[in-house]
Amino acid sequence: MTDIDAIKLSNAQIAWRAAQDIADGAYVNLGIGFPEMVAKYQPPGRQAIFHTENGVLDFGEAPAAGDEDWDLINAGKKAVTLRPGASFFHHADSFAMVRGGHLDVAILGAYQVAQNGDLANWSTGKGGVPAVGGAMDLVHGAKRVAVLTDHVTKTGEPKLLAECSLPLTGVGCVTRVYTSLAVVDIEGGNFVLREKIPAISFDELQAVTGAELKTDGPVADLIVPEL
């Protein structure tokens, strides 16, 4: 069996791959933590309009160390800059944008994703968080929900499963998963493999996936730059 840790993509590489699928001018919410990295890797000539639940639209890159204005932060309490035309609004108005279907894409992290698109990305267990937060609104308000995640847990257990065992954030909401080994779509209640890193075989990938991987055509190589 291939040593997964030795061949898997880094978080930055997963974020880069996800960024390639964001259309120019799309309204995008990035989940707290790892998904925030997507903003760094927009392709040349494209500019998404980033939204954050605490009330900022069209924020820019993180400021240089020492240049932070701590009145300007995203939902993850990270310092941000503003792009021309950026706007501020009340927290309630921000969630009205989410719930009103005005976001094109929400990109979130995950503990587990089920083959029918169910998402579990919070837990009150040991090391968990106290509540689901805004993710429950995002997964049912955004037009498309994508997930960034390692393909397996730190102990090697699959994170792509037939059914989630943790509390659900949303039901049937995820459409695409970008993992450290593959790009997988969710269609018709199934995981459909689109891309995989060349260093792993289909059978090896299936062995670390907790539900059947289906294909409906050639599986492309998942090629990313060194980051």
Secondary structure, DSSP 8 states (H G I E B T S, - for coil): ---HHHH---HHHHHHHHHTT--TT-EEEE-SSGGGGGGGG--TT---EEEETTTEEEE-----TT---TTSB-TTS-B--EEEEEEE--HHHHHHHHHTT--SEEEEE-SEEETTS-EE----STT--SS-TTHHHHHHHSSEEEEEE-SB-TTS-BSEESS--S--SBSS---EEEESSEEEEEETTEEEEEEE-TTS-HHHHHHTSBS-EE-SS--EE------
